[in-house]
């Protein structure tokens, strides 16, 4: 099982990459850095929270693991 710190660091790095992509997509779609950035930040906060919960949930499940 991985540590909580590792799960959080993985989630933060993944979400920083997603934030960058979402900001670019938001700008292209809306033509506004402010609107695109706001969309990206909201998406990242929701995604980060869901990713950490998902990872911690699966860390507790033994199914499919070889010990």
CHARMM-style PDB file with segment names, atoms N, HN, CA, C and O in Angstrom:
ATOM      1  N   UNK     1       0.861  -1.177   0.000  1.00  0.00      PROA
ATOM      2  CA  UNK     1       0.000   0.000   0.000  1.00  0.00      PROA
ATOM      3  C   UNK     1       0.901   1.231   0.000  1.00  0.00      PROA
ATOM      4  O   UNK     1       1.915   1.262   0.698  1.00  0.00      PROA
ATOM      5  N   UNK     2       0.537   2.228  -0.771  1.00  0.00      PROA
ATOM      6  HN  UNK     2      -0.286   2.202  -1.338  1.00  0.00      PROA
ATOM      7  CA  UNK     2       1.348   3.442  -0.800  1.00  0.00      PROA
ATOM      8  C   UNK     2       0.903   4.415   0.280  1.00  0.00      PROA
ATOM      9  O   UNK     2      -0.212   4.331   0.796  1.00  0.00      PROA
ATOM     10  N   UNK     3       1.793   5.335   0.608  1.00  0.00      PROA
ATOM     11  HN  UNK     3       2.698   5.403   0.188  1.00  0.00      PROA
ATOM     12  CA  UNK     3       1.490   6.293   1.668  1.00  0.00      PROA
ATOM     13  C   UNK     3       0.519   7.357   1.180  1.00  0.00      PROA
ATOM     14  O   UNK     3       0.356   7.568  -0.022  1.00  0.00      PROA
ATOM     15  N   UNK     4      -0.110   8.010   2.116  1.00  0.00      PROA
ATOM     16  HN  UNK     4       0.023   7.838   3.092  1.00  0.00      PROA
ATOM     17  CA  UNK     4      -1.026   9.108   1.802  1.00  0.00      PROA
ATOM     18  C   UNK     4      -0.264  10.237   1.103  1.00  0.00      PROA
ATOM     19  O   UNK     4      -0.776  10.844   0.162  1.00  0.00      PROA
ATOM     20  N   UNK     5       0.959  10.516   1.565  1.00  0.00      PROA
ATOM     21  HN  UNK     5       1.374  10.023   2.330  1.00  0.00      PROA
ATOM     22  CA  UNK     5       1.772  11.579   0.965  1.00  0.00      PROA
ATOM     23  C   UNK     5       2.047  11.283  -0.510  1.00  0.00      PROA
ATOM     24  O   UNK     5       1.963  12.180  -1.349  1.00  0.00      PROA
ATOM     25  N   UNK     6       2.377  10.028  -0.828  1.00  0.00      PROA
ATOM     26  HN  UNK     6       2.445   9.299  -0.147  1.00  0.00      PROA
ATOM     27  CA  UNK     6       2.633   9.642  -2.217  1.00  0.00      PROA
ATOM     28  C   UNK     6       1.376   9.821  -3.066  1.00  0.00      PROA
ATOM     29  O   UNK     6       1.451  10.347  -4.176  1.00  0.00      PROA
ATOM     30  N   UNK     7       0.232   9.391  -2.559  1.00  0.00      PROA
ATOM     31  HN  UNK     7       0.171   8.963  -1.658  1.00  0.00      PROA
ATOM     32  CA  UNK     7      -1.027   9.539  -3.291  1.00  0.00      PROA
ATOM     33  C   UNK     7      -1.313  11.011  -3.581  1.00  0.00      PROA
ATOM     34  O   UNK     7      -1.723  11.364  -4.687  1.00  0.00      PROA
ATOM     35  N   UNK     8      -1.096  11.858  -2.588  1.00  0.00      PROA
ATOM     36  HN  UNK     8      -0.763  11.571  -1.690  1.00  0.00      PROA
ATOM     37  CA  UNK     8      -1.370  13.283  -2.759  1.00  0.00      PROA
ATOM     38  C   UNK     8      -0.399  13.907  -3.757  1.00  0.00      PROA
ATOM     39  O   UNK     8      -0.813  14.693  -4.609  1.00  0.00      PROA
ATOM     40  N   UNK     9       0.895  13.565  -3.663  1.00  0.00      PROA
ATOM     41  HN  UNK     9       1.231  12.926  -2.971  1.00  0.00      PROA
ATOM     42  CA  UNK     9       1.872  14.113  -4.606  1.00  0.00      PROA
ATOM     43  C   UNK     9       1.553  13.691  -6.036  1.00  0.00      PROA
ATOM     44  O   UNK     9       1.628  14.510  -6.953  1.00  0.00      PROA
ATOM     45  N   UNK    10       1.201  12.435  -6.234  1.00  0.00      PROA
ATOM     46  HN  UNK    10       1.140  11.771  -5.489  1.00  0.00      PROA
ATOM     47  CA  UNK    10       0.814  11.969  -7.563  1.00  0.00      PROA
ATOM     48  C   UNK    10      -0.383  12.763  -8.082  1.00  0.00      PROA
ATOM     49  O   UNK    10      -0.407  13.170  -9.243  1.00  0.00      PROA
ATOM     50  N   UNK    11      -1.360  12.979  -7.231  1.00  0.00      PROA
ATOM     51  HN  UNK    11      -1.341  12.649  -6.287  1.00  0.00      PROA
ATOM     52  CA  UNK    11      -2.562  13.706  -7.622  1.00  0.00      PROA
ATOM     53  C   UNK    11      -2.238  15.154  -7.968  1.00  0.00      PROA
ATOM     54  O   UNK    11      -2.769  15.688  -8.942  1.00  0.00      PROA
ATOM     55  N   UNK    12      -1.379  15.792  -7.189  1.00  0.00      PROA
ATOM     56  HN  UNK    12      -0.948  15.358  -6.397  1.00  0.00      PROA
ATOM     57  CA  UNK    12      -1.030  17.195  -7.443  1.00  0.00      PROA
ATOM     58  C   UNK    12      -0.301  17.330  -8.780  1.00  0.00      PROA
ATOM     59  O   UNK    12      -0.621  18.217  -9.571  1.00  0.00      PROA
ATOM     60  N   UNK    13       0.667  16.465  -9.037  1.00  0.00      PROA
ATOM     61  HN  UNK    13       0.927  15.744  -8.394  1.00  0.00      PROA
ATOM     62  CA  UNK    13       1.405  16.537 -10.303  1.00  0.00      PROA
ATOM     63  C   UNK    13       0.469  16.295 -11.480  1.00  0.00      PROA
ATOM     64  O   UNK    13       0.501  17.032 -12.464  1.00  0.00      PROA
ATOM     65  N   UNK    14      -0.357  15.273 -11.381  1.00  0.00      PROA
ATOM     66  HN  UNK    14      -0.384  14.673 -10.581  1.00  0.00      PROA
ATOM     67  CA  UNK    14      -1.302  14.968 -12.449  1.00  0.00      PROA
ATOM     68  C   UNK    14      -2.237  16.149 -12.698  1.00  0.00      PROA
ATOM     69  O   UNK    14      -2.521  16.490 -13.846  1.00  0.00      PROA
ATOM     70  N   UNK    15      -2.705  16.760 -11.635  1.00  0.00      PROA
ATOM     71  HN  UNK    15      -2.474  16.483 -10.702  1.00  0.00      PROA
ATOM     72  CA  UNK    15      -3.642  17.866 -11.789  1.00  0.00      PROA
ATOM     73  C   UNK    15      -2.981  19.137 -12.292  1.00  0.00      PROA
ATOM     74  O   UNK    15      -3.639  19.937 -12.957  1.00  0.00      PROA
ATOM     75  N   UNK    16      -1.710  19.354 -12.000  1.00  0.00      PROA
ATOM     76  HN  UNK    16      -1.176  18.704 -11.460  1.00  0.00      PROA
ATOM     77  CA  UNK    16      -1.003  20.498 -12.586  1.00  0.00      PROA
ATOM     78  C   UNK    16      -0.896  20.342 -14.105  1.00  0.00      PROA
ATOM     79  O   UNK    16      -1.029  21.312 -14.852  1.00  0.00      PROA
ATOM     80  N   UNK    17      -0.657  19.119 -14.542  1.00  0.00      PROA
ATOM     81  HN  UNK    17      -0.550  18.331 -13.936  1.00  0.00      PROA
ATOM     82  CA  UNK    17      -0.631  18.883 -15.991  1.00  0.00      PROA
ATOM     83  C   UNK    17      -2.018  19.126 -16.584  1.00  0.00      PROA
ATOM     84  O   UNK    17      -2.150  19.756 -17.634  1.00  0.00      PROA
ATOM     85  N   UNK    18      -3.040  18.628 -15.909  1.00  0.00      PROA
ATOM     86  HN  UNK    18      -2.932  18.116 -15.057  1.00  0.00      PROA
ATOM     87  CA  UNK    18      -4.405  18.835 -16.385  1.00  0.00      PROA
ATOM     88  C   UNK    18      -4.814  20.293 -16.361  1.00  0.00      PROA
ATOM     89  O   UNK    18      -5.533  20.752 -17.249  1.00  0.00      PROA
ATOM     90  N   UNK    19      -4.361  21.031 -15.347  1.00  0.00      PROA
ATOM     91  HN  UNK    19      -3.777  20.659 -14.626  1.00  0.00      PROA
ATOM     92  CA  UNK    19      -4.663  22.455 -15.246  1.00  0.00      PROA
ATOM     93  C   UNK    19      -4.119  23.201 -16.455  1.00  0.00      PROA
ATOM     94  O   UNK    19      -4.792  24.064 -17.017  1.00  0.00      PROA
ATOM     95  N   UNK    20      -2.910  22.867 -16.846  1.00  0.00      PROA
ATOM     96  HN  UNK    20      -2.363  22.165 -16.389  1.00  0.00      PROA
ATOM     97  CA  UNK    20      -2.293  23.516 -18.007  1.00  0.00      PROA
ATOM     98  C   UNK    20      -3.090  23.245 -19.278  1.00  0.00      PROA
ATOM     99  O   UNK    20      -3.383  24.163 -20.044  1.00  0.00      PROA
ATOM    100  N   UNK    21      -3.432  21.994 -19.492  1.00  0.00      PROA
ATOM    101  HN  UNK    21      -3.194  21.249 -18.869  1.00  0.00      PROA
ATOM    102  CA  UNK    21      -4.188  21.633 -20.695  1.00  0.00      PROA
ATOM    103  C   UNK    21      -5.569  22.279 -20.675  1.00  0.00      PROA
ATOM    104  O   UNK    21      -6.015  22.825 -21.684  1.00  0.00      PROA
ATOM    105  N   UNK    22      -6.239  22.220 -19.541  1.00  0.00      PROA
ATOM    106  HN  UNK    22      -5.876  21.776 -18.722  1.00  0.00      PROA
ATOM    107  CA  UNK    22      -7.583  22.789 -19.432  1.00  0.00      PROA
ATOM    108  C   UNK    22      -7.576  24.299 -19.623  1.00  0.00      PROA
ATOM    109  O   UNK    22      -8.506  24.845 -20.217  1.00  0.00      PROA
ATOM    110  N   UNK    23      -6.551  24.983 -19.135  1.00  0.00      PROA
ATOM    111  HN  UNK    23      -5.796  24.540 -18.652  1.00  0.00      PROA
ATOM    112  CA  UNK    23      -6.455  26.434 -19.314  1.00  0.00      PROA
ATOM    113  C   UNK    23      -6.328  26.778 -20.794  1.00  0.00      PROA
ATOM    114  O   UNK    23      -6.946  27.727 -21.277  1.00  0.00      PROA
ATOM    115  N   UNK    24      -5.526  26.002 -21.503  1.00  0.00      PROA
ATOM    116  HN  UNK    24      -5.024  25.231 -21.111  1.00  0.00      PROA
ATOM    117  CA  UNK    24      -5.363  26.240 -22.948  1.00  0.00      PROA
ATOM    118  C   UNK    24      -6.670  25.971 -23.679  1.00  0.00      PROA
ATOM    119  O   UNK    24      -7.093  26.771 -24.513  1.00  0.00      PROA
ATOM    120  N   UNK    25      -7.310  24.849 -23.369  1.00  0.00      PROA
ATOM    121  HN  UNK    25      -6.966  24.199 -22.690  1.00  0.00      PROA
ATOM    122  CA  UNK    25      -8.589  24.521 -24.005  1.00  0.00      PROA
ATOM    123  C   UNK    25      -9.637  25.576 -23.660  1.00  0.00      PROA
ATOM    124  O   UNK    25     -10.386  26.013 -24.534  1.00  0.00      PROA
ATOM    125  N   UNK    26      -9.694  25.983 -22.407  1.00  0.00      PROA
ATOM    126  HN  UNK    26      -9.086  25.628 -21.697  1.00  0.00      PROA
ATOM    127  CA  UNK    26     -10.654  27.009 -21.994  1.00  0.00      PROA
ATOM    128  C   UNK    26     -10.427  28.319 -22.728  1.00  0.00      PROA
ATOM    129  O   UNK    26     -11.385  28.983 -23.125  1.00  0.00      PROA
ATOM    130  N   UNK    27      -9.173  28.696 -22.912  1.00  0.00      PROA
ATOM    131  HN  UNK    27      -8.395  28.156 -22.590  1.00  0.00      PROA
ATOM    132  CA  UNK    27      -8.872  29.924 -23.654  1.00  0.00      PROA
ATOM    133  C   UNK    27      -9.294  29.788 -25.113  1.00  0.00      PROA
ATOM    134  O   UNK    27      -9.901  30.702 -25.672  1.00  0.00      PROA
ATOM    135  N   UNK    28      -8.977  28.656 -25.730  1.00  0.00      PROA
ATOM    136  HN  UNK    28      -8.484  27.914 -25.276  1.00  0.00      PROA
ATOM    137  CA  UNK    28      -9.328  28.452 -27.139  1.00  0.00      PROA
ATOM    138  C   UNK    28     -10.839  28.501 -27.327  1.00  0.00      PROA
ATOM    139  O   UNK    28     -11.328  29.087 -28.294  1.00  0.00      PROA
ATOM    140  N   UNK    29     -11.573  27.895 -26.416  1.00  0.00      PROA
ATOM    141  HN  UNK    29     -11.176  27.419 -25.630  1.00  0.00      PROA
ATOM    142  CA  UNK    29     -13.033  27.832 -26.545  1.00  0.00      PROA
ATOM    143  C   UNK    29     -13.683  29.179 -26.245  1.00  0.00      PROA
ATOM    144  O   UNK    29     -14.615  29.584 -26.939  1.00  0.00      PROA
ATOM    145  N   UNK    30     -13.196  29.883 -25.208  1.00  0.00      PROA
ATOM    146  HN  UNK    30     -12.439  29.554 -24.644  1.00  0.00      PROA
ATOM    147  CA  UNK    30     -13.862  31.121 -24.789  1.00  0.00      PROA
ATOM    148  C   UNK    30     -13.193  32.382 -25.314  1.00  0.00      PROA
ATOM    149  O   UNK    30     -13.834  33.428 -25.411  1.00  0.00      PROA
ATOM    150  N   UNK    31     -11.899  32.293 -25.656  1.00  0.00      PROA
ATOM    151  HN  UNK    31     -11.379  31.443 -25.577  1.00  0.00      PROA
ATOM    152  CA  UNK    31     -11.169  33.478 -26.087  1.00  0.00      PROA
ATOM    153  C   UNK    31     -10.759  34.374 -24.926  1.00  0.00      PROA
ATOM    154  O   UNK    31     -10.281  35.489 -25.138  1.00  0.00      PROA
ATOM    155  N   UNK    32     -10.940  33.898 -23.718  1.00  0.00      PROA
ATOM    156  HN  UNK    32     -11.328  32.992 -23.545  1.00  0.00      PROA
ATOM    157  CA  UNK    32     -10.635  34.686 -22.528  1.00  0.00      PROA
ATOM    158  C   UNK    32      -9.737  33.881 -21.593  1.00  0.00      PROA
ATOM    159  O   UNK    32     -10.050  32.751 -21.218  1.00  0.00      PROA
ATOM    160  N   UNK    33      -8.602  34.499 -21.224  1.00  0.00      PROA
ATOM    161  HN  UNK    33      -8.347  35.417 -21.529  1.00  0.00      PROA
ATOM    162  CA  UNK    33      -7.726  33.836 -20.268  1.00  0.00      PROA
ATOM    163  C   UNK    33      -8.397  33.728 -18.898  1.00  0.00      PROA
ATOM    164  O   UNK    33      -8.234  32.722 -18.208  1.00  0.00      PROA
ATOM    165  N   UNK    34      -9.145  34.748 -18.503  1.00  0.00      PROA
ATOM    166  HN  UNK    34      -9.278  35.565 -19.064  1.00  0.00      PROA
ATOM    167  CA  UNK    34      -9.804  34.739 -17.192  1.00  0.00      PROA
ATOM    168  C   UNK    34     -10.854  33.630 -17.109  1.00  0.00      PROA
ATOM    169  O   UNK    34     -10.879  32.874 -16.137  1.00  0.00      PROA
ATOM    170  N   UNK    35     -11.702  33.529 -18.102  1.00  0.00      PROA
ATOM    171  HN  UNK    35     -11.682  34.143 -18.891  1.00  0.00      PROA
ATOM    172  CA  UNK    35     -12.743  32.500 -18.106  1.00  0.00      PROA
ATOM    173  C   UNK    35     -12.132  31.110 -18.249  1.00  0.00      PROA
ATOM    174  O   UNK    35     -12.504  30.183 -17.530  1.00  0.00      PROA
ATOM    175  N   UNK    36     -11.200  30.974 -19.176  1.00  0.00      PROA
ATOM    176  HN  UNK    36     -10.898  31.727 -19.760  1.00  0.00      PROA
ATOM    177  CA  UNK    36     -10.531  29.690 -19.364  1.00  0.00      PROA
ATOM    178  C   UNK    36      -9.771  29.264 -18.120  1.00  0.00      PROA
ATOM    179  O   UNK    36      -9.785  28.091 -17.747  1.00  0.00      PROA
ATOM    180  N   UNK    37      -9.106  30.219 -17.478  1.00  0.00      PROA
ATOM    181  HN  UNK    37      -9.094  31.172 -17.780  1.00  0.00      PROA
ATOM    182  CA  UNK    37      -8.376  29.923 -16.252  1.00  0.00      PROA
ATOM    183  C   UNK    37      -9.299  29.537 -15.111  1.00  0.00      PROA
ATOM    184  O   UNK    37      -8.995  28.624 -14.343  1.00  0.00      PROA
ATOM    185  N   UNK    38     -10.418  30.224 -14.996  1.00  0.00      PROA
ATOM    186  HN  UNK    38     -10.665  30.965 -15.619  1.00  0.00      PROA
ATOM    187  CA  UNK    38     -11.396  29.896 -13.948  1.00  0.00      PROA
ATOM    188  C   UNK    38     -11.959  28.489 -14.140  1.00  0.00      PROA
ATOM    189  O   UNK    38     -12.106  27.728 -13.184  1.00  0.00      PROA
ATOM    190  N   UNK    39     -12.266  28.163 -15.379  1.00  0.00      PROA
ATOM    191  HN  UNK    39     -12.146  28.782 -16.156  1.00  0.00      PROA
ATOM    192  CA  UNK    39     -12.750  26.817 -15.683  1.00  0.00      PROA
ATOM    193  C   UNK    39     -11.686  25.778 -15.324  1.00  0.00      PROA
ATOM    194  O   UNK    39     -12.003  24.729 -14.763  1.00  0.00      PROA
ATOM    195  N   UNK    40     -10.439  26.069 -15.647  1.00  0.00      PROA
ATOM    196  HN  UNK    40     -10.182  26.921 -16.103  1.00  0.00      PROA
ATOM    197  CA  UNK    40      -9.345  25.141 -15.381  1.00  0.00      PROA
ATOM    198  C   UNK    40      -9.138  24.939 -13.878  1.00  0.00      PROA
ATOM    199  O   UNK    40      -8.927  23.814 -13.426  1.00  0.00      PROA
ATOM    200  N   UNK    41      -9.197  26.020 -13.111  1.00  0.00      PROA
ATOM    201  HN  UNK    41      -9.369  26.934 -13.479  1.00  0.00      PROA
ATOM    202  CA  UNK    41      -9.003  25.918 -11.664  1.00  0.00      PROA
ATOM    203  C   UNK    41     -10.139  25.110 -11.033  1.00  0.00      PROA
ATOM    204  O   UNK    41      -9.889  24.241 -10.197  1.00  0.00      PROA
ATOM    205  N   UNK    42     -11.378  25.388 -11.425  1.00  0.00      PROA
ATOM    206  HN  UNK    42     -11.581  26.094 -12.103  1.00  0.00      PROA
ATOM    207  CA  UNK    42     -12.518  24.638 -10.880  1.00  0.00      PROA
ATOM    208  C   UNK    42     -12.387  23.157 -11.216  1.00  0.00      PROA
ATOM    209  O   UNK    42     -12.595  22.300 -10.358  1.00  0.00      PROA
ATOM    210  N   UNK    43     -12.043  22.862 -12.458  1.00  0.00      PROA
ATOM    211  HN  UNK    43     -11.875  23.558 -13.155  1.00  0.00      PROA
ATOM    212  CA  UNK    43     -11.872  21.476 -12.891  1.00  0.00      PROA
ATOM    213  C   UNK    43     -10.751  20.792 -12.107  1.00  0.00      PROA
ATOM    214  O   UNK    43     -10.886  19.632 -11.717  1.00  0.00      PROA
ATOM    215  N   UNK    44      -9.661  21.496 -11.878  1.00  0.00      PROA
ATOM    216  HN  UNK    44      -9.552  22.438 -12.194  1.00  0.00      PROA
ATOM    217  CA  UNK    44      -8.527  20.930 -11.165  1.00  0.00      PROA
ATOM    218  C   UNK    44      -8.869  20.645  -9.713  1.00  0.00      PROA
ATOM    219  O   UNK    44      -8.512  19.586  -9.196  1.00  0.00      PROA
ATOM    220  N   UNK    45      -9.551  21.564  -9.044  1.00  0.00      PROA
ATOM    221  HN  UNK    45      -9.840  22.424  -9.464  1.00  0.00      PROA
ATOM    222  CA  UNK    45      -9.914  21.338  -7.640  1.00  0.00      PROA
ATOM    223  C   UNK    45     -10.843  20.137  -7.483  1.00  0.00      PROA
ATOM    224  O   UNK    45     -10.677  19.325  -6.573  1.00  0.00      PROA
ATOM    225  N   UNK    46     -11.809  20.038  -8.371  1.00  0.00      PROA
ATOM    226  HN  UNK    46     -11.944  20.698  -9.110  1.00  0.00      PROA
ATOM    227  CA  UNK    46     -12.731  18.900  -8.326  1.00  0.00      PROA
ATOM    228  C   UNK    46     -11.971  17.611  -8.664  1.00  0.00      PROA
ATOM    229  O   UNK    46     -12.120  16.599  -7.980  1.00  0.00      PROA
ATOM    230  N   UNK    47     -11.164  17.658  -9.713  1.00  0.00      PROA
ATOM    231  HN  UNK    47     -11.043  18.480 -10.268  1.00  0.00      PROA
ATOM    232  CA  UNK    47     -10.417  16.479 -10.133  1.00  0.00      PROA
ATOM    233  C   UNK    47      -9.422  16.016  -9.092  1.00  0.00      PROA
ATOM    234  O   UNK    47      -9.284  14.814  -8.867  1.00  0.00      PROA
ATOM    235  N   UNK    48      -8.721  16.945  -8.447  1.00  0.00      PROA
ATOM    236  HN  UNK    48      -8.833  17.921  -8.630  1.00  0.00      PROA
ATOM    237  CA  UNK    48      -7.746  16.602  -7.419  1.00  0.00      PROA
ATOM    238  C   UNK    48      -8.426  15.889  -6.252  1.00  0.00      PROA
ATOM    239  O   UNK    48      -7.949  14.860  -5.774  1.00  0.00      PROA
ATOM    240  N   UNK    49      -9.527  16.442  -5.809  1.00  0.00      PROA
ATOM    241  HN  UNK    49      -9.915  17.278  -6.197  1.00  0.00      PROA
ATOM    242  CA  UNK    49     -10.261  15.838  -4.699  1.00  0.00      PROA
ATOM    243  C   UNK    49     -10.746  14.436  -5.058  1.00  0.00      PROA
ATOM    244  O   UNK    49     -10.586  13.501  -4.274  1.00  0.00      PROA
ATOM    245  N   UNK    50     -11.327  14.293  -6.224  1.00  0.00      PROA
ATOM    246  HN  UNK    50     -11.456  15.053  -6.862  1.00  0.00      PROA
ATOM    247  CA  UNK    50     -11.839  12.993  -6.639  1.00  0.00      PROA
ATOM    248  C   UNK    50     -10.717  11.979  -6.827  1.00  0.00      PROA
ATOM    249  O   UNK    50     -10.882  10.807  -6.491  1.00  0.00      PROA
ATOM    250  N   UNK    51      -9.581  12.415  -7.358  1.00  0.00      PROA
ATOM    251  HN  UNK    51      -9.446  13.367  -7.632  1.00  0.00      PROA
ATOM    252  CA  UNK    51      -8.454  11.508  -7.581  1.00  0.00      PROA
ATOM    253  C   UNK    51      -7.906  10.980  -6.263  1.00  0.00      PROA
ATOM    254  O   UNK    51      -7.644   9.783  -6.142  1.00  0.00      PROA
ATOM    255  N   UNK    52      -7.729  11.842  -5.285  1.00  0.00      PROA
ATOM    256  HN  UNK    52      -7.942  12.815  -5.384  1.00  0.00      PROA
ATOM    257  CA  UNK    52      -7.211  11.408  -3.984  1.00  0.00      PROA
ATOM    258  C   UNK    52      -8.186  10.427  -3.331  1.00  0.00      PROA
ATOM    259  O   UNK    52      -7.762   9.396  -2.810  1.00  0.00      PROA
ATOM    260  N   UNK    53      -9.468  10.729  -3.351  1.00  0.00      PROA
ATOM    261  HN  UNK    53      -9.813  11.567  -3.775  1.00  0.00      PROA
ATOM    262  CA  UNK    53     -10.464   9.824  -2.771  1.00  0.00      PROA
ATOM    263  C   UNK    53     -10.432   8.481  -3.501  1.00  0.00      PROA
ATOM    264  O   UNK    53     -10.460   7.429  -2.862  1.00  0.00      PROA
ATOM    265  N   UNK    54     -10.374   8.508  -4.811  1.00  0.00      PROA
ATOM    266  HN  UNK    54     -10.352   9.362  -5.331  1.00  0.00      PROA
ATOM    267  CA  UNK    54     -10.339   7.294  -5.628  1.00  0.00      PROA
ATOM    268  C   UNK    54      -9.105   6.456  -5.320  1.00  0.00      PROA
ATOM    269  O   UNK    54      -9.215   5.245  -5.122  1.00  0.00      PROA
ATOM    270  N   UNK    55      -7.941   7.076  -5.276  1.00  0.00      PROA
ATOM    271  HN  UNK    55      -7.852   8.059  -5.436  1.00  0.00      PROA
ATOM    272  CA  UNK    55      -6.696   6.365  -4.978  1.00  0.00      PROA
ATOM    273  C   UNK    55      -6.719   5.751  -3.582  1.00  0.00      PROA
ATOM    274  O   UNK    55      -6.320   4.601  -3.401  1.00  0.00      PROA
ATOM    275  N   UNK    56      -7.177   6.504  -2.611  1.00  0.00      PROA
ATOM    276  HN  UNK    56      -7.501   7.439  -2.758  1.00  0.00      PROA
ATOM    277  CA  UNK    56      -7.226   5.984  -1.240  1.00  0.00      PROA
ATOM    278  C   UNK    56      -8.233   4.835  -1.124  1.00  0.00      PROA
ATOM    279  O   UNK    56      -7.998   3.877  -0.388  1.00  0.00      PROA
ATOM    280  N   UNK    57      -9.330   4.927  -1.835  1.00  0.00      PROA
ATOM    281  HN  UNK    57      -9.521   5.706  -2.433  1.00  0.00      PROA
ATOM    282  CA  UNK    57     -10.312   3.853  -1.857  1.00  0.00      PROA
ATOM    283  C   UNK    57      -9.680   2.573  -2.395  1.00  0.00      PROA
ATOM    284  O   UNK    57      -9.788   1.517  -1.772  1.00  0.00      PROA
ATOM    285  N   UNK    58      -9.021   2.663  -3.548  1.00  0.00      PROA
ATOM    286  HN  UNK    58      -8.933   3.521  -4.054  1.00  0.00      PROA
ATOM    287  CA  UNK    58      -8.408   1.488  -4.163  1.00  0.00      PROA
ATOM    288  C   UNK    58      -7.213   0.982  -3.365  1.00  0.00      PROA
ATOM    289  O   UNK    58      -6.899  -0.205  -3.446  1.00  0.00      PROA
ATOM    290  N   UNK    59      -6.547   1.813  -2.615  1.00  0.00      PROA
ATOM    291  HN  UNK    59      -6.802   2.778  -2.550  1.00  0.00      PROA
ATOM    292  CA  UNK    59      -5.412   1.383  -1.795  1.00  0.00      PROA
ATOM    293  C   UNK    59      -5.871   0.423  -0.704  1.00  0.00      PROA
ATOM    294  O   UNK    59      -5.064  -0.365  -0.212  1.00  0.00      PROA
ATOM    295  N   UNK    60      -7.115   0.463  -0.321  1.00  0.00      PROA
ATOM    296  HN  UNK    60      -7.771   1.103  -0.722  1.00  0.00      PROA
ATOM    297  CA  UNK    60      -7.640  -0.402   0.736  1.00  0.00      PROA
ATOM    298  C   UNK    60      -8.165  -1.739   0.214  1.00  0.00      PROA
ATOM    299  O   UNK    60      -8.443  -2.644   1.001  1.00  0.00      PROA
ATOM    300  N   UNK    61      -8.299  -1.866  -1.081  1.00  0.00      PROA
ATOM    301  HN  UNK    61      -8.073  -1.131  -1.720  1.00  0.00      PROA
ATOM    302  CA  UNK    61      -8.858  -3.083  -1.675  1.00  0.00      PROA
ATOM    303  C   UNK    61      -7.718  -4.039  -2.008  1.00  0.00      PROA
ATOM    304  O   UNK    61      -6.771  -3.680  -2.709  1.00  0.00      PROA
ATOM    305  N   UNK    62      -7.824  -5.243  -1.500  1.00  0.00      PROA
ATOM    306  HN  UNK    62      -8.593  -5.535  -0.930  1.00  0.00      PROA
ATOM    307  CA  UNK    62      -6.784  -6.254  -1.714  1.00  0.00      PROA
ATOM    308  C   UNK    62      -6.968  -7.044  -3.020  1.00  0.00      PROA
ATOM    309  O   UNK    62      -6.028  -7.687  -3.487  1.00  0.00      PROA
ATOM    310  N   UNK    63      -8.138  -7.001  -3.596  1.00  0.00      PROA
ATOM    311  HN  UNK    63      -8.902  -6.478  -3.217  1.00  0.00      PROA
ATOM    312  CA  UNK    63      -8.435  -7.765  -4.793  1.00  0.00      PROA
ATOM    313  C   UNK    63      -7.430  -7.441  -5.907  1.00  0.00      PROA
ATOM    314  O   UNK    63      -7.142  -6.276  -6.183  1.00  0.00      PROA
ATOM    315  N   UNK    64      -6.910  -8.486  -6.532  1.00  0.00      PROA
ATOM    316  HN  UNK    64      -7.144  -9.432  -6.307  1.00  0.00      PROA
ATOM    317  CA  UNK    64      -6.005  -8.311  -7.664  1.00  0.00      PROA
ATOM    318  C   UNK    64      -4.556  -8.059  -7.298  1.00  0.00      PROA
ATOM    319  O   UNK    64      -3.729  -7.856  -8.188  1.00  0.00      PROA
ATOM    320  N   UNK    65      -4.227  -8.064  -6.025  1.00  0.00      PROA
ATOM    321  HN  UNK    65      -4.899  -8.228  -5.302  1.00  0.00      PROA
ATOM    322  CA  UNK    65      -2.856  -7.843  -5.574  1.00  0.00      PROA
ATOM    323  C   UNK    65      -2.178  -9.175  -5.306  1.00  0.00      PROA
ATOM    324  O   UNK    65      -2.803 -10.123  -4.830  1.00  0.00      PROA
ATOM    325  N   UNK    66      -0.915  -9.230  -5.613  1.00  0.00      PROA
ATOM    326  HN  UNK    66      -0.408  -8.460  -6.000  1.00  0.00      PROA
ATOM    327  CA  UNK    66      -0.119 -10.400  -5.293  1.00  0.00      PROA
ATOM    328  C   UNK    66       0.827 -10.022  -4.178  1.00  0.00      PROA
ATOM    329  O   UNK    66       1.614  -9.086  -4.316  1.00  0.00      PROA
ATOM    330  N   UNK    67       0.756 -10.735  -3.081  1.00  0.00      PROA
ATOM    331  HN  UNK    67       0.117 -11.495  -2.968  1.00  0.00      PROA
ATOM    332  CA  UNK    67       1.578 -10.400  -1.915  1.00  0.00      PROA
ATOM    333  C   UNK    67       2.777 -11.307  -1.839  1.00  0.00      PROA
ATOM    334  OT1 UNK    67       3.590 -11.179  -0.923  1.00  0.00      PROA
TER     335      UNK     67
END
